[in-house]
Amino acid sequence: MDDIWDYIVAELQNPVAAGKVIDRIMETVDALESFPSQAPPFPPPTRTGISATWSAAAT
């Protein structure tokens, strides 16, 4: 969170936006604690997909 804040303040020169972004992230995290099923689960990573992508990129 600190890195997000620092980036927005330093690179974008917008501390107001940084505060809003951090507040929004925290609100979303708090909501997920109460209602975890409101966010879709991520599919588990497949080793085959990663290996195939890496092999293609390495050649």
HELIX and SHEET records of a PDB file:
HELIX    1   1 ASP A    2  GLU A   11  1                                  10    
HELIX    2   2 PRO A   15  SER A   34  1                                  20    
HELIX    3   3 PRO A   36  GLN A   38  5                                   3    
HELIX    4   4 ARG A   47  ALA A   58  1                                  12    
END                                                                             
